Amino acid sequence: MIRRIITIDEEKCNGCGLCASACHEGAIGMVDGKAQLLREDYCDGLGDCLPACPTGAITFVEREAPAYNEAAVLAAKKAKENPLPCGCPGSACQSIGQNTSAATANVPSRLANFPVQLKLVPPNAPYFDGADLLIAADCTAFAYGNFHNDFMKGKVTLIGCPKLDGVNYAEKLTQIFAINDIRSVTVTRMTVPCCGGLPFAVQTAIQNSGKDIPLQVAVIAPDGKLAG
């Protein structure tokens, strides 16, 4: 279709980027230090970018161009606001204000064992026998400010990510529970859906081990608050 659309004179463009910032549709981007119309179907032809250009490099032309695609523009804006890098809702980007409710200065480490990675630890590690076990999703220690004192203190700690580690947690935990006298298990997980695999693996392992091991699950939100 023939419609009004912008054109950018590369020779006049000084690379300031003001037009790209002024384009609410995301049609303009910077390429090799120069402004370019990246998506013709994102340009609405209203010209918010024109007054932002200090060199007069942007003008209107009437030419053949795809129709303005408002739905695609809105979808692109939504994706930019809340991107999902790996398709999982738990990977959605979010900014978190500082939570000082559990802030503590000079907190000593409560780590009582090493290694702590669930996929690395041997099932017959000597510190398992008679232990109260903490099995923590990787992110929980970063989200919860007083994690060492409130969760790790007095426990043997194992960490893992059910989405990224690519191992069968239930299988290894079954071995740990079966050959050791585990007194209790505490699981800390995030509120994101993919973290649900961790308590499920622990429950499965307890059942498969044939033992009656007390289990508690703490759910932590990205802002550090206990959600359950």
C-alpha positions as CSV (number, residue, x, y, z in Angstrom):
1,M,0.0,0.0,0.0
2,I,1.0,3.6,-0.5
3,R,1.2,5.5,2.8
4,R,3.1,8.1,4.6
5,I,6.2,6.9,6.3
6,I,9.5,8.3,7.6
7,T,12.8,8.3,5.8
8,I,16.2,8.9,7.5
9,D,19.1,10.7,5.7
10,E,22.1,8.8,7.0
11,E,24.5,11.6,5.9
12,K,22.6,14.2,8.1
13,C,22.3,11.8,11.1
14,N,24.8,12.5,13.9
15,G,24.0,9.3,15.8
16,C,22.5,11.1,18.8
17,G,19.8,8.5,19.2
18,L,17.1,11.0,20.2
19,C,14.8,9.8,17.4
20,A,15.0,6.2,18.6
21,S,14.0,7.3,22.1
22,A,11.2,9.5,20.8
23,C,9.7,6.6,18.7
24,H,7.1,5.1,21.0
25,E,6.5,2.3,18.5
26,G,10.1,1.0,18.5
27,A,10.4,1.4,14.7
28,I,13.8,3.2,14.9
29,G,17.0,1.8,16.1
30,M,20.7,2.6,16.1
31,V,22.9,0.6,13.7
32,D,26.6,1.3,13.4
33,G,26.1,4.7,15.1
34,K,23.3,5.8,12.7
35,A,19.6,5.8,13.1
36,Q,17.7,3.4,10.9
37,L,14.0,2.5,10.3
38,L,14.2,-1.1,11.4
39,R,10.5,-2.0,11.0
40,E,8.4,-0.2,8.5
41,D,5.2,-1.9,9.9
42,Y,6.0,-0.4,13.3
43,C,6.1,3.2,11.9
44,D,2.6,4.8,12.4
45,G,3.4,7.8,10.2
46,L,2.6,10.3,13.0
47,G,6.2,11.6,13.3
48,D,6.9,11.8,17.0
49,C,10.6,11.4,15.9
50,L,10.7,14.4,13.7
51,P,11.0,17.2,16.3
52,A,13.5,15.1,18.3
53,C,16.0,15.1,15.5
54,P,18.5,18.1,15.8
55,T,19.9,17.8,12.3
56,G,16.7,17.5,10.2
57,A,17.7,14.0,9.1
58,I,14.1,12.6,9.3
59,T,11.4,13.5,6.8
60,F,8.1,12.1,5.6
61,V,7.7,10.4,2.2
62,E,4.7,8.8,0.5
63,R,5.7,5.4,-0.8
64,E,4.9,1.7,-0.9
65,A,5.2,0.3,2.6
66,P,3.5,-2.4,4.7
67,A,0.5,-1.3,6.8
68,Y,1.1,-0.1,10.3
69,N,0.8,-3.2,12.5
70,E,-0.5,-2.0,15.9
71,A,-0.9,-5.6,17.3
72,A,2.8,-6.4,16.6
73,V,3.9,-3.1,18.2
74,L,1.9,-3.8,21.3
75,A,3.2,-7.4,21.5
76,A,6.8,-6.1,21.1
77,K,6.2,-3.6,23.9
78,K,4.8,-6.3,26.2
79,A,7.7,-8.6,25.5
80,K,10.2,-5.9,26.3
81,E,8.5,-5.1,29.6
82,N,8.4,-8.7,30.7
83,P,10.8,-10.9,28.7
84,L,10.9,-14.6,29.1
85,P,14.5,-15.7,28.2
86,C,13.8,-19.4,28.3
87,G,10.0,-19.5,28.0
88,C,9.5,-20.1,31.7
89,P,7.3,-17.7,33.7
90,G,9.9,-17.8,36.5
91,S,12.5,-16.2,34.2
92,A,10.4,-13.1,33.7
93,C,12.5,-10.0,34.5
94,Q,11.4,-7.8,37.4
95,S,13.0,-5.1,39.5
96,I,12.9,-5.5,43.2
97,G,13.1,-2.7,45.8
98,Q,15.5,-3.3,48.7
99,N,13.9,-5.3,51.5
100,T,15.5,-4.4,54.8
101,S,13.1,-6.3,57.1
102,A,15.7,-9.1,57.6
103,A,18.9,-7.1,57.1
104,T,21.7,-8.1,59.4
105,A,25.2,-6.7,59.5
106,N,28.3,-9.0,59.7
107,V,26.4,-12.2,59.6
108,P,28.8,-15.2,60.1
109,S,28.5,-18.1,57.6
110,R,26.4,-21.1,58.8
111,L,27.7,-23.4,56.0
112,A,28.6,-26.7,57.7
113,N,29.5,-28.8,54.7
114,F,31.1,-28.8,51.3
115,P,30.4,-29.5,48.5
116,V,26.9,-28.2,48.6
117,Q,25.8,-28.8,45.0
118,L,23.3,-31.6,45.0
119,K,24.7,-33.0,41.7
120,L,28.2,-33.1,43.1
121,V,27.8,-34.4,46.7
122,P,28.5,-38.2,47.3
123,P,25.5,-40.0,48.8
124,N,27.7,-41.5,51.5
125,A,29.2,-38.1,52.7
126,P,30.0,-38.4,56.4
127,Y,28.1,-35.3,57.4
128,F,24.7,-36.8,56.3
129,D,24.4,-39.3,59.1
130,G,22.1,-37.9,61.8
131,A,21.7,-34.6,59.9
132,D,18.9,-32.2,59.6
133,L,19.0,-31.5,55.9
134,L,18.3,-28.2,54.0
135,I,17.7,-28.6,50.3
136,A,17.6,-25.2,48.8
137,A,16.8,-23.9,45.3
138,D,19.8,-21.8,44.2
139,C,18.0,-18.5,44.1
140,T,16.5,-18.7,47.6
141,A,19.8,-17.8,49.3
142,F,20.1,-14.6,47.2
143,A,16.4,-13.6,47.6
144,Y,16.2,-14.1,51.4
145,G,18.5,-11.7,53.3
146,N,19.0,-13.7,56.5
147,F,19.1,-17.1,54.8
148,H,22.2,-18.4,56.8
149,N,20.7,-17.8,60.2
150,D,17.0,-18.6,59.5
151,F,17.5,-21.7,57.3
152,M,21.1,-23.0,57.2
153,K,22.1,-22.8,60.9
154,G,22.4,-26.3,62.3
155,K,21.7,-28.0,59.0
156,V,23.6,-29.8,56.3
157,T,23.0,-27.7,53.1
158,L,22.4,-28.9,49.5
159,I,21.6,-26.6,46.7
160,G,20.3,-27.1,43.1
161,C,18.1,-25.8,40.3
162,P,15.6,-28.3,39.0
163,K,15.3,-26.4,35.7
164,L,19.0,-26.0,34.9
165,D,20.9,-28.9,36.5
166,G,19.6,-31.6,34.2
167,V,19.9,-34.4,36.8
168,N,17.4,-36.7,38.5
169,Y,17.2,-35.3,42.0
170,A,14.8,-37.9,43.2
171,E,17.2,-40.7,42.3
172,K,20.1,-39.2,44.1
173,L,18.1,-38.1,47.1
174,T,16.7,-41.6,47.4
175,Q,20.2,-42.9,47.8
176,I,21.0,-40.2,50.4
177,F,17.9,-41.0,52.4
178,A,18.2,-44.7,52.2
179,I,21.8,-45.1,53.4
180,N,21.9,-42.3,56.0
181,D,20.0,-41.4,59.1
182,I,18.4,-38.1,58.0
183,R,16.5,-36.6,60.9
184,S,14.5,-34.0,59.0
185,V,14.4,-32.2,55.6
186,T,13.7,-28.6,55.0
187,V,13.2,-27.4,51.4
188,T,13.4,-23.8,50.3
189,R,12.0,-23.0,46.9
190,M,11.1,-19.8,45.0
191,T,7.5,-18.9,44.1
192,V,8.2,-19.5,40.4
193,P,6.6,-22.6,38.9
194,C,9.8,-24.3,37.8
195,C,11.0,-24.5,41.4
196,G,8.1,-26.9,42.2
197,G,10.2,-29.7,40.9
198,L,12.5,-29.5,44.0
199,P,9.9,-30.4,46.8
200,F,8.4,-33.0,44.4
201,A,11.7,-34.7,44.0
202,V,12.3,-34.7,47.8
203,Q,8.8,-36.1,48.5
204,T,9.4,-38.8,45.9
205,A,12.8,-39.7,47.3
206,I,11.4,-40.0,50.9
207,Q,8.7,-42.3,49.6
208,N,11.1,-44.4,47.6
209,S,13.5,-44.7,50.5
210,G,10.9,-46.3,52.7
211,K,11.6,-44.0,55.6
212,D,9.4,-41.6,57.5
213,I,11.4,-38.3,57.4
214,P,9.7,-35.1,58.5
215,L,9.5,-32.5,55.7
216,Q,9.0,-28.8,55.7
217,V,8.8,-26.6,52.6
218,A,9.4,-22.8,52.7
219,V,8.4,-20.8,49.7
220,I,10.2,-17.5,49.1
221,A,9.2,-14.7,46.8
222,P,11.7,-12.7,44.7
223,D,11.4,-9.8,47.1
224,G,12.6,-12.0,49.9
225,K,9.3,-12.5,51.7
226,L,8.1,-15.9,52.8
227,A,5.1,-16.8,50.7
228,G,4.3,-20.1,52.3
